[in-house]
Amino acid sequence: MAENSKIEWTDHTFNPWRGCTKVSPGCANCYAETLAKRNPKLLGEWGPGKPRVLASDDMWQQPLKWNRQAELAWENWNTAVEARAGDAGPMPKRPRVFCASLADWLDDEVPVVWLTRLLVLIMCTPELDWLLLTKRPQNFRGRMNAALKCVLKATGGEPCNEADFIDGWVNKGDAIPQNIWIGTTVEDDWRAHERIPALLKIPARVRFLSCEPLLGYVSLYDALKTCARWPAKYQHWTEAPYSEIQWSIQSLVSVNWQNGIHWVIAGGESGHKARPAHPDWFRALRDQCKAAHVPFFFKQWGNHAPHLRIGTGLLQSSPEAIAKIRAGEWIGDCTEIMLKTSKEKAGRLLDGREWNETPNDEGRAA
């Protein structure tokens, strides 16, 4: 699925700089920090005041190459359409670029000139969809306006395309970039309430959540109801009839996509210190997404996999076994538990299938 990335939901990974500071429980076992310790001069350091490391000029050229490849794919397809009277096979897929897997693009300890360079690069690669994931969505407006000042300082205050790109997106709201997807990490319910409202304030064609590593049950309904119309007579979404829950969430994310969440990615933690995630946490996210017609992508179980404990014995879980238990065909102590294994053995099947839903051009499941 990923061509130049090991991450299942993207095609390419680009790290403009490396290094970060931990800000929440999801950061505890950060793989990027562990990786950086091998070569901090190249991969950056973690912590307040620690140096971030800018990528080489050669690395900065990579997205330009991917953009040229995407342009060529479209040119070839259009030529084939003309030559075959419309029968040229499927349209080329827009490449997705996950930005800053070893950093945070809204880290306020990163020099603003680096951020400005990233924004100019994104502007110059319109054939790529840039997936900008952050744990700091509250920094968006401040950091972007700092980048705008940086551009205007370089031009002596004279208007330019780069300044128009940033100002039209952030302040005027009349030029939202069509190739930028904005996401935030939501590893538990606390972070959902903290970060989702900040994410919804960011103008974007696509907004997404990365619920990885998932560390607890997340109620998107509760987090979103502070930002949408909600039946006042109900204090909690579990008190409301299903029809009203569905209407409330759809009023935010299905009817008015401009103001909503368009994609949810979920996954368990990997690595030798990985913390297990309960299968029902993933099911709850999936079911909330299904009710709201939001694409759901299950990335991995991580280093723990679900098993069924039957009385004193243990049985590898399967869709068939789970179905029997839920149908009441099994008698006794039947409990689903998580056991440590390898990421590869755990796989990425949730209730017997892969969940690979992604937004299409309209933001709906594809």
FENJO-V915526 format. One line per field, one symbol per residue. phi: phi as a letter, one per 40 degrees, with the letter a starting at -180 (. if undefined). psi: psi as a letter, one per 20 degrees, with the letter a starting at -180 (. if undefined). Layout:
phi->???
psi->???
This chain:
phi->.ccbaccccbbbbbbcabhabcbadccdbdccccccccacccbgbbhdgcccbcccdccccddccccccccccccccccccccbfgcbgccccccbbccgcbabcbccccdcccccccccccccbccbcccbbacbcccdcccccccccccccccggccaccccdcccccbcgbacdcbbbbbbcbcaccccccbcdccccccacbbabbcaccbacbbcdcccccbbcadccbcaccccddccdcccccccbbcbcdbbbbabbbaccbhcbdccbcdccccccdccccccfbdbbccacgcbbcbbcbgccbbdcadccccccccgcbbhcbbcbbbcacdcccgacbfgacbbcbccccgccb
psi->gpgkqiphjrhqppohrqqappirhiiglohhggghhhmhhhjrrpqpiqpqppqrhghiighhghghggghggghghghghhjlinjaqqqppppooplikapikojjpphhggghghhgghjmiiqopoopqjlhiiggghghhhghgghhhjkiqqrhgghggghggghjjmppikppprqpnirhghghghghhgiippqhpqqpompppjrppohghhhhijrppohiphqhiiqqhhhgggghhhgiggnhhjapiqppqqrqrrijppqpphhgghggghhgghjlpppoogqhbjqqprpoocirpppqqhggghgghijipqanopprpqpaqhghhbkpoljqqokpqqahjirp.
